[in-house]
Amino acid sequence: MMLGRPVRWGMALALALCVQAAGADLGAAKAEANLEKRSKLALDNAQAALQAARAAYNQGDNAAAAAALEEMRQSVDLARDSLEQTGKNPRGHPKYFKQAEITTRDLLRRMETFQQEMSYLDRPMVEGAKTRVQQVHDDLLIGLMEGKRK
């Protein structure tokens, strides 16, 4: 089915606003003073950025998809850094650490599905972000299982 030019432009505009809104959420997450809530907001933004990347890719805009994947990676890094800055032992106070572990696991699963649905030539676009999210997930899981050494 071929879409008319006005419909395609409207979809492109909606996609651009979605990506821009995702960027605004990362700024809101950075502005949050509570480090644990900052982590939660950053992970919510990571999920929105992955949705924006998928929408951009489906529209044929690989540049916007790559930008959204980079924003997702930055969001996951912000969440990890925020949790580390709390100075809390993940085993003693697991709530936000476990939420982050579950969210990053879900992101990995969704990224894998997204990557499999992509053209073979476009798959490397996802690989860098997927590797970083896997590292963060593994760090969170180890922190929850081992805790800090005393």
Secondary structure by P-SEA (a helix, b strand, c coil): ccccaaaaaaaaaaaaaaaaaaaaaaaaaaacccaaaaaaaaaaaaaaaaaaaaaaaaaccaaaaaaaaaaaaaaaaaaaaaaaacccccccccaaaaaaaaaaaaaaaaaaaaaaaccccccccaaaaaaaaaaaaaaaaaaaaccccc
